[in-house]
């Protein structure tokens, strides 16, 4: 069964179109990632799908319930963790979960077992008596997730859940999400982290409210035009600045602490880049062709979209 179906969903704020004729679907047991930079339309999309915000036009259904005509039915089916999830700092971990159990009307019978399960599931059992205000960022995110799961939702919406969280806590958080998938929960997660998009079953790349492409991470990488040459150097920013100035026809971008160049003539670009770096006194540690990352694909698609006037890719 389709957990989420979206048909030409649009949201305008005055003259600004925040979400522009969005179409997508998510199946039960699927982890779908909506990936884009700040202001791309991720949060607005999620607020419409959770029946918090009404669209300007278009339709969407969550577990068969329409976002406009059946908002209360949707809220019973979903868990929603917003960017500023409402934990109460003066309540303990356990008290926060009890509070959300009260909000969702979870019967007292069986509640204790459910809370024990959530504490264990999120590795928070040792911290059950700690006040939420004294938790680390990663622990707060896990507590927020536990609160969103207290009523056993069938669809989980997570708006940039690991933003600002340390790498170890991010990895723990994703491990928890994978366990939920085994139970058939559909997970709709937004993120600006492209490495997290690689963990999803399918990904929608959103920019200026439009889906540029929607497919599996592997298939999205096949949309990449040209060859990626990766440069390792102790001065990546200086190297990128120099090569942008010298290699006019070649796309040059920073990818973490490395420089990625997109070229249709890798042999020529390799020789030119090596020569320019040597002349600039920038040490070259390695230069090799690599598989494209999703970050490379996004940069490439944004460039193509600008060149083609907004054409979208994938399906």
VEXSEVO-571237 format. One line per field, with one value per residue (C-alpha): z, y, x. Coordinates in steps of 0.05 Angstrom, whole numbers, padded with zeros to 5 digits, always signed. Layout:
z Z / ...
y Y / ...
x X / ...
***
This chain:
z +00000 / -00014 / +00052 / +00022 / -00045 / -00069 / -00130 / -00155 / -00084 / -00084 / -00030 / -00042 / +00007 / -00031 / -00093 / -00066 / -00089 / -00033 / -00060 / -00135 / -00162 / -00122 / -00143 / -00106 / -00070 / -00012 / +00003 / +00070 / +00097 / +00053 / +00075 / +00031 / +00035 / +00014 / +00003 / -00007 / +00021 / +00070 / +00037 / -00015 / +00010 / +00054 / +00118 / +00081 / +00045 / +00111 / +00146 / +00090 / +00092 / +00167 / +00160 / +00198 / +00139 / +00082 / +00010 / -00039 / -00090 / -00104 / -00063 / -00017 / +00021 / +00080 / +00094 / +00048 / +00086 / +00050 / +00083 / +00078 / +00092 / +00143 / +00182 / +00249 / +00219 / +00191 / +00259 / +00290 / +00237 / +00239 / +00283 / +00268 / +00293 / +00273 / +00274 / +00341 / +00373 / +00438 / +00493 / +00564 / +00594 / +00666 / +00657 / +00658 / +00598 / +00624 / +00642 / +00572 / +00541 / +00591 / +00572 / +00498 / +00516 / +00551 / +00490 / +00444 / +00493 / +00504 / +00555 / +00621 / +00611 / +00570 / +00572 / +00619 / +00573 / +00513 / +00548 / +00569 / +00497 / +00472 / +00525 / +00505 / +00431 / +00435 / +00485 / +00536 / +00592 / +00634 / +00628 / +00643 / +00706 / +00673 / +00657 / +00583 / +00591 / +00613 / +00553 / +00496 / +00427 / +00402 / +00463 / +00455 / +00384 / +00406 / +00461 / +00410 / +00366 / +00425 / +00440 / +00366 / +00367 / +00432 / +00396 / +00345 / +00282 / +00213 / +00179 / +00210 / +00188 / +00209 / +00191 / +00190 / +00251 / +00255 / +00241 / +00286 / +00318 / +00324 / +00274 / +00325 / +00347 / +00274 / +00261 / +00323 / +00300 / +00232 / +00262 / +00300 / +00236 / +00201 / +00257 / +00247 / +00173 / +00191 / +00225 / +00161 / +00182 / +00124 / +00140 / +00105 / +00125 / +00103 / +00106 / +00079 / +00089 / +00023 / +00057 / +00094 / +00028 / +00009 / +00066 / +00037 / -00008 / -00054 / -00055 / -00080 / -00095 / -00083 / -00103 / -00101 / -00086 / -00147 / -00149 / -00194 / -00193 / -00155 / -00155 / -00117 / -00096 / -00145 / -00204 / -00187 / -00192 / -00263 / -00282 / -00273 / -00337 / -00347 / -00305 / -00233 / -00219 / -00145 / -00119 / -00050 / -00025 / +00040 / +00013 / -00017 / -00014 / -00048 / -00100 / -00116 / -00122 / -00169 / -00213 / -00220 / -00247 / -00294 / -00317 / -00345 / -00379 / -00321 / -00260 / -00196 / -00128 / -00057 / -00031 / +00042 / +00045 / -00028 / -00094 / -00147 / -00220 / -00271 / -00341 / -00408 / -00424 / -00362 / -00391 / -00412 / -00348 / -00306 / -00340 / -00337 / -00264 / -00243 / -00281 / -00252 / -00181 / -00189 / -00216 / -00158 / -00107 / -00081 / -00064 / -00101 / -00058 / -00108 / -00170 / -00192 / -00224 / -00173 / -00172 / -00166 / -00097 / -00090 / -00077 / -00146 / -00176 / -00142 / -00168 / -00238 / -00238 / -00213 / -00270 / -00321 / -00293 / -00301 / -00372 / -00392 / -00357 / -00303 / -00334 / -00282 / -00283 / -00259 / -00241
y +00000 / +00071 / +00107 / +00177 / +00202 / +00274 / +00304 / +00373 / +00399 / +00474 / +00526 / +00600 / +00656 / +00718 / +00721 / +00667 / +00596 / +00554 / +00486 / +00481 / +00426 / +00370 / +00298 / +00237 / +00173 / +00133 / +00060 / +00025 / +00003 / +00053 / +00105 / +00166 / +00225 / +00296 / +00329 / +00402 / +00464 / +00513 / +00547 / +00492 / +00476 / +00415 / +00440 / +00470 / +00403 / +00366 / +00414 / +00404 / +00328 / +00327 / +00369 / +00428 / +00475 / +00478 / +00477 / +00532 / +00478 / +00404 / +00342 / +00293 / +00230 / +00197 / +00125 / +00139 / +00201 / +00268 / +00324 / +00374 / +00333 / +00284 / +00319 / +00287 / +00217 / +00233 / +00257 / +00190 / +00152 / +00193 / +00212 / +00280 / +00306 / +00378 / +00416 / +00445 / +00385 / +00405 / +00371 / +00397 / +00412 / +00409 / +00339 / +00276 / +00231 / +00184 / +00241 / +00270 / +00204 / +00198 / +00269 / +00251 / +00186 / +00229 / +00275 / +00215 / +00183 / +00120 / +00076 / +00066 / -00009 / -00031 / +00039 / +00020 / -00037 / +00010 / +00062 / +00010 / -00014 / +00058 / +00071 / +00008 / +00020 / +00089 / +00069 / +00118 / +00069 / +00091 / +00163 / +00155 / +00199 / +00253 / +00319 / +00332 / +00399 / +00362 / +00315 / +00322 / +00342 / +00271 / +00245 / +00299 / +00277 / +00205 / +00226 / +00266 / +00205 / +00162 / +00213 / +00213 / +00137 / +00129 / +00118 / +00068 / +00110 / +00078 / +00138 / +00177 / +00248 / +00273 / +00344 / +00348 / +00304 / +00302 / +00375 / +00398 / +00329 / +00297 / +00241 / +00185 / +00205 / +00213 / +00141 / +00116 / +00154 / +00122 / +00053 / +00064 / +00084 / +00021 / -00021 / +00016 / -00002 / -00075 / -00063 / -00035 / +00038 / +00088 / +00141 / +00209 / +00247 / +00314 / +00329 / +00376 / +00321 / +00286 / +00229 / +00214 / +00213 / +00153 / +00115 / +00123 / +00075 / +00133 / +00206 / +00268 / +00326 / +00391 / +00461 / +00524 / +00482 / +00437 / +00364 / +00362 / +00287 / +00228 / +00158 / +00111 / +00141 / +00094 / +00114 / +00188 / +00181 / +00155 / +00223 / +00252 / +00281 / +00276 / +00247 / +00266 / +00279 / +00283 / +00323 / +00313 / +00370 / +00403 / +00468 / +00448 / +00518 / +00551 / +00495 / +00503 / +00578 / +00572 / +00518 / +00555 / +00614 / +00572 / +00517 / +00558 / +00502 / +00453 / +00453 / +00457 / +00447 / +00431 / +00364 / +00361 / +00368 / +00348 / +00384 / +00353 / +00372 / +00352 / +00345 / +00314 / +00308 / +00277 / +00266 / +00338 / +00365 / +00321 / +00348 / +00420 / +00417 / +00385 / +00439 / +00497 / +00471 / +00463 / +00534 / +00559 / +00525 / +00481 / +00410 / +00355 / +00293 / +00254 / +00263 / +00207 / +00192 / +00174 / +00153 / +00213 / +00228 / +00254 / +00322 / +00319 / +00300 / +00358 / +00408 / +00378 / +00378 / +00450 / +00470 / +00431 / +00458 / +00529 / +00512 / +00478 / +00526 / +00480 / +00410 / +00355 / +00287 / +00216 / +00192
x +00000 / +00022 / +00036 / +00043 / +00017 / +00028 / -00005 / +00016 / +00023 / +00036 / +00046 / +00052 / +00067 / +00047 / +00091 / +00138 / +00125 / +00155 / +00132 / +00119 / +00073 / +00105 / +00091 / +00117 / +00097 / +00125 / +00110 / +00102 / +00169 / +00206 / +00256 / +00247 / +00295 / +00277 / +00344 / +00358 / +00391 / +00359 / +00300 / +00290 / +00219 / +00231 / +00198 / +00138 / +00127 / +00129 / +00082 / +00031 / +00037 / +00027 / -00037 / -00007 / -00007 / -00058 / -00033 / -00049 / -00068 / -00058 / -00072 / -00038 / -00059 / -00025 / -00047 / -00106 / -00129 / -00133 / -00093 / -00150 / -00212 / -00184 / -00129 / -00146 / -00144 / -00075 / -00049 / -00069 / -00029 / +00035 / +00094 / +00124 / +00190 / +00199 / +00265 / +00246 / +00212 / +00178 / +00216 / +00206 / +00274 / +00250 / +00220 / +00261 / +00269 / +00215 / +00168 / +00173 / +00153 / +00095 / +00073 / +00069 / +00033 / -00019 / -00026 / -00037 / -00086 / -00045 / -00081 / -00045 / -00052 / +00008 / +00039 / +00096 / +00118 / +00115 / +00158 / +00208 / +00212 / +00224 / +00277 / +00314 / +00303 / +00334 / +00390 / +00362 / +00347 / +00408 / +00385 / +00311 / +00315 / +00358 / +00324 / +00318 / +00353 / +00416 / +00419 / +00469 / +00443 / +00444 / +00406 / +00354 / +00342 / +00334 / +00286 / +00247 / +00242 / +00219 / +00164 / +00142 / +00138 / +00099 / +00032 / +00062 / +00053 / +00051 / +00085 / +00142 / +00160 / +00228 / +00249 / +00325 / +00330 / +00405 / +00420 / +00476 / +00485 / +00554 / +00573 / +00569 / +00499 / +00478 / +00500 / +00462 / +00399 / +00401 / +00410 / +00345 / +00309 / +00332 / +00301 / +00235 / +00235 / +00235 / +00168 / +00138 / +00139 / +00144 / +00196 / +00197 / +00260 / +00287 / +00361 / +00413 / +00467 / +00480 / +00516 / +00451 / +00413 / +00456 / +00423 / +00353 / +00316 / +00297 / +00314 / +00280 / +00327 / +00289 / +00311 / +00269 / +00207 / +00216 / +00238 / +00299 / +00303 / +00273 / +00303 / +00348 / +00415 / +00450 / +00406 / +00413 / +00488 / +00479 / +00450 / +00519 / +00548 / +00623 / +00679 / +00694 / +00768 / +00784 / +00843 / +00873 / +00916 / +00934 / +00905 / +00837 / +00806 / +00866 / +00868 / +00794 / +00801 / +00861 / +00830 / +00764 / +00803 / +00845 / +00798 / +00741 / +00703 / +00710 / +00664 / +00706 / +00676 / +00697 / +00673 / +00691 / +00767 / +00776 / +00768 / +00721 / +00727 / +00674 / +00703 / +00688 / +00762 / +00794 / +00863 / +00870 / +00840 / +00886 / +00948 / +00925 / +00904 / +00971 / +01009 / +00969 / +00975 / +01050 / +01057 / +01015 / +01059 / +01001 / +01023 / +00985 / +00976 / +00934 / +00891 / +00845 / +00778 / +00723 / +00650 / +00604 / +00575 / +00504 / +00535 / +00567 / +00500 / +00464 / +00515 / +00510 / +00433 / +00429 / +00474 / +00434 / +00369 / +00395 / +00416 / +00351 / +00304 / +00277 / +00272 / +00269 / +00302 / +00288 / +00218
***
